[in-house]
Amino acid sequence: MRRRFLPGAVIGAALAALGVVAAFAASTDTSLRGGDDLRIRCGGSKLTTTRVSTTEVVAKCVAAPLATPTKTLVPATATATAKATATRTTAPIATPTATPVSGGSSPLIGGCPVFPANNAWNTDISGFAVDTNSANYLSGVVSLGGNQKLHADFGSNPTYGIPYIVVPSTQAAVPITFTAYGDESDPGPYPVPFNAPIEGGASSNGDRHVLVVQQGSCKLYEMYRAFQSGAGWNADSGAVFTLSSNALRPEGWTSADAAGLPILPGLVRYDEVKSGQINHALRFTVATTQRAYIHPAVHWASSSTATNMLPMGARLRLKSSFDTSPYTGDTRVILEALKKYGMMVADNGSNWFISGATDSRWNDTDLDQLKNIPGSAFEVVSTGSIVR
């Protein structure tokens, strides 16, 4: 899975191979070769970065704003009739709240409900209207090339998938040092044990997500690019979610995920699949997204203004006409959930890759049935206004 922008720790590395410190006063295109590093210094301004692809990143020096713009937004509801005004800030002064939508049920993890029953993740969208731009969105994914069928981004390999851990209410909180996006992260300490599982394994150089549910408080702690260090952890970014609340992150803020969403509620989990049903939407990725988002997402991760690219937070549903009867086992359960709850765009990555929790009990042969299902079997549903 590809992250949405280049980590600040990489952008901030010395240009040792060239012996140069670059200070850009105007727009500049720079090409590097393998082994080169680049330092970008903004004099009195804030450096922002956007990952366009695995080979290109856009960095900008942004002057401190004189005024904070205000946008009128429509929350992600079935009818999209209620409007709210949200202001993007540099501190979590006001936190937007998702307007309750048609009821579903709350999955349980560690005795904690994973958000209220009327949360967007838990909402039955089988009756939602098809978005008027649905066909264009799907054509946009086709235009990206690459994989065009569903793919389980998890399996029996213990390093494949996104792990999580449940800790007791007595778990000690440890300091968290943010190394890239601290200004859009919830400060520590977090109750993360040193043996918490890391996406890809302890030696991974990938996204290294760490997800922790604490019992008692029923809070979800998530980190991106997490490394155990000293008495605590270093991470590029982190977010804390109260599982009893529909509150969203501040407008324009990322999380441990590109879209500013929580990761855990969108994972396919082994135990729930074996129970025979999944009662929530799933998380998935596409290679390129639009510079826009739809609630409950609150962050974009792209420079593309193409209106046929999916925005973060877009909700897709497996068409009701799609015949699931030939599919068996775990795959059949996943497909039925995709008809009822759909899946949500959460990050830039391989097209149609669905996220799941790490578990050695997965049957990879069973999950491979998903590879027969084309993206054309889906439709984009209308869940709210696009924020640009």
N, C-alpha and C positions, 0 to 999 in steps of 0.2 A: 504494500500500500504506500502510495506516495503522499508526503505531507504537502500542505498547501503553500508554504513559503519556506525559503531557506532560513534555517536557524540563525539568529543573530550572532551566536558564537562563531559560526563559520564566516559570516560576513565581516566580523570584526577581527579576523586573523591577519597577521602581518603579511605584507607582500614581500616575503623573505626572498623568494626566487628572483625578484626584480629589484629589490632594495629601494622601493619607492613607496611613499605614502600619498594616496590620491585624495585630493580635496576638490569636489566637483562644484563649479560655479554655474554650470549650465548642463543641459541634457547631453549625455555622452554615452556612446555605445562602446563596450569593451569586451573583447573575446579573450578567454584564458585557455591555456592548454593544461593537460594533465599535470598535476603537481603544483600548479600556480595557486597562490592565495591572493585575496584582495582585501585591502582595508579602505573603508569609506568613512570619512569624518565630516560631520555636518557642524559647521561653526554656528553655535547658538540656535540650531534647529533640531527637530526630532527626525531621526532616521526611520523610515518605514520601508518594509520589503514585501513584495508579492511574488510568490512563485508562479511563473507562467507554465513551465513544463519542467521535466527533469534536467533540461539543459539550459534553461533561461530563467533569470530572476530580475525583477525590476526593483531598483532601490531609489527612494526619493528623500530629499531633505525638505521637510515640511516646516514652514515657519509657524510659530505659535499662533493660533487663531485669535483674531480680535473679538469675535463673537461666536457663539455656539449656534449653529443652524438648527432649526426646528422642522421636523417632518411630520406630516399627518399620516398615520398608519392605520391599516385595518387589521385587527388581530386575526389569527388563523382559526376561524370558526366555520361551521358548516354553511351559514348564511352569509357570512362576511358583511354584515350590516352594521355592527357596532364599530364605531371609530374611536381612536385614542390618539392623543398627541404625545410623542416621545421625543426627548432631546438627547442627542449623543453627548456624553460628557467624558471627561478624563478621570473621573472618580465615581464610584458607585453611589451617587447621591440618590438617584431614583431608579428603582428596579421595575421594569415592566412586568405585568402579570398577565398570563394567558387567560383569555375569557373562557369560561367553561363551555365545553362543547358536548355533543350528544354522548350519553353515558356509555361506558365500557366496564371493565373490571380491572382491578389492580393486581398485577403479579406480586408475589411475595419473595423476598430474598432476605435471609437471616431474620425472619419474623417482621420485616419492614415492608410496607406496601411501596412499590416502586411508582411513586407519584399517585395523586388521587385518581379515582375511577374516571373522572371527566377530563383528565389530562390529554393533550393531543396524542401522546404516544399510545394511550389506551383507548382511543376512540375508534369505533366501528365506522369505517368510511365506505362501506359497501353501497350505501345509497347516495353518496355525494355526487354532484354533477361533474361531468368531464370538463376539464379546462378547455377553453376555446382555442388555446394554443398547443394543445396536446400533440397533434400530428407534427407540428413544426419542432417541438421539443424532441420527439423521438427521431425525427430526421436529423436533428442536430447531433444526437449521439451517434447515429450511423456515420455521419460525416467525419467523426473523430477517428474512424477506423478502429483497428484493434479488436478486442473481444466484443462480441455482440450477442452473447448468450449468458444466462445466469451462471454464477460460479460461487461455490461455497468457499469463502475466504477463511476457512477453518477446517479442521479434520483431526485425525487421530495422532498426528505428529504433535508432540507436546510443545513445540515451538511455533505452531501454526494456529492462529486465532488470537483473541484478546482475553487474557485471564483476568480474574478478579478474586478478591478475598473478603471474607466477612470477619470482622474483629469484634471482641466484646466491648461493652461500654467502659470497661476499665483499661482499655488499651492506651498506653502512654502516648501523648502527642509529642512529636519531635519537630525541630526547626526545618523549614523548607527554604532553600535559597533559589530564587528564580534567576536564570542566566540569559533569558532572551526577552520574554514578554511579561515581565513583572508588573508593568503598568496596566495590564489587562488580566491580572491573576488575583485570586483571592489569597490574602496572606496566610501564612502558617501561624502556629504549628498545625500539623495534620497527624492523626493517629495511624501512621503507616509503619508497620513493623519492618525490621531490616530484612526479613525473609519474604516480604511480599513478592508475589510472582510478577515478572516483568515480561511484557509482550516480546516475543522472539527469544526469550532466555536472557540470562545474566550477561552474556557476552555479545548480545545483539547490538548492531549499530543502526537499527531502524527507528521506528516511532517510539518504542520503549514505553508504551502506555502502562500506567499502574493505576488500578481501580480498587477502591476500598469502601465497603459499606460498614458503618459502625452501628452495632446494635444499641438499643436504648435511645440514643439521640436520633437514630434513623437518618443519618446524614451520609451523603455520597461524596467521597473525595477522589478526584481524578487528576492525574499528572501526565504530561507529554514530555518525552525525552528525559526520563527520570533515572538518576544515578545515585545510589547510596553513597554518602560522603560524610565522614566523621560521625558526629552524633545525630545526623539527619539525612536529608536528601537534597540534591540539586535537581532542578527541572527547568525546562524551557518555559513551561506555563502550567498553571493549575487552576482548578475550579472546585468549589464546594456547592453542593445542591442539597436542600432540605427536602427529603422525600415525601413529606406530607404537604408540600406546597406546589402551586402551579406557577410560582414566580419564575420569570426568565432572567437571564443575565442582562446587564446594561446594554443598551443599543450600541452596536458597533464593536462589542467585545468578543474576542475569541474565548475558547475554553481549552480543555485538553484535546478538543476536536476543532476542525477548521470552522465549522458553522456556528460555533458557540453553543453547541448542544451537549447534553450529557451523552456518554457513550454506552454505559451499562444498559439502559432501558431498551436499546435497539439491538442487543445481541441475541442471537439464537442460542439458547441454553439447553444442554443435554437433558436435564431432568424434566423441563417443561415439555420438550418434544416427546419424551417417553410417557408423559402423562396423557398424551393424545391431542393436545391443543396448545397453541401459542396465543396469548391474549394481548398482544401489543404489536405495534409497527416494528419493522426491522430497519437496520442501518445499512446503507449501501453507498457505493462510490461511482463516480464517472470521471473520465480523464480530464475534462475541462468543464468548468461551470461558468455561469454568468456573474458579472460584478453586481450581484443583487442577492437578496434573501427574502424568504417568507417565514413569518413566525410559525413555529417556535424558534427557528434559527434567528440569530441576531448579528451574524458576521458573514461577510463575503470573503472570498479568497481567490480573486481573479482580477485581471485587467480587461477581460473581454466584455464588451457591451453588446455582443451579438444576442438578439432577442430569441434566437432558437436554441441557445444553450440553457440548460436547466439552472435555475437559481438554487442556492443552498436552502434546504428546508422543503423543497418541492416534494410532493407526496405522489407516489405512483401506486397503481392498483392492478393486480392481475385481472384481466377481463373476465367477467362472469361467464362468458361463452367458452372460455378455455376449458377443455376436458381434462380433468385431473385423474380420471378413473384408471388410466394406464400406469400411474405412478404409485409406488408403494412405500411403506415404512416411514422413515424420518422425512423423506422428501415430500411425501403426500401431506404430512402435517404442516410443513413449511409453506407449501403451495396454498393450502386452505387459509392459512394466516394471511398470505399475500392477497387473497381475494377479499378478506374481511377487514384487515388493518393496513395492508399495503406496506410500503417501505419509503424511507425518507433519505434524501440526498444530504450527506453529512460531511463529505470530504472529497478532495480530488484524489483519484486513484484509478485503478483499472476499471473499465466499464463493467457494470452489472455485477460487481463483486459484493456479496452479502456477508456481513460480519457475524461471527459467532464466537462463543466463549471457548477457550482452550479446554479440551477434554480428551483423554486418551481412549475413551470408550466410543467415540464416533466411528461409524461404519463408512469408510470412504467410498466403497462401491455403491452404497445406498445414496450418498450425497452426490455422486457423479451423475445421477439422473437429472440434476438441475442443469447440467450442461446441454441438455436437449431443448431447453426452453428459450426461445429468442426474445430479444427486447421488444419486438413487435407485438408480443402477447400482452403488453402492458398499456395502460393509458394513464395520463396525468390527470389528477382530480383537482378541483378548485377548493383551496383551503384558506384563501385570504389574499390580500394585496401584496404586490412585490415592492420591497423597499430597495431603492437605488441610491 
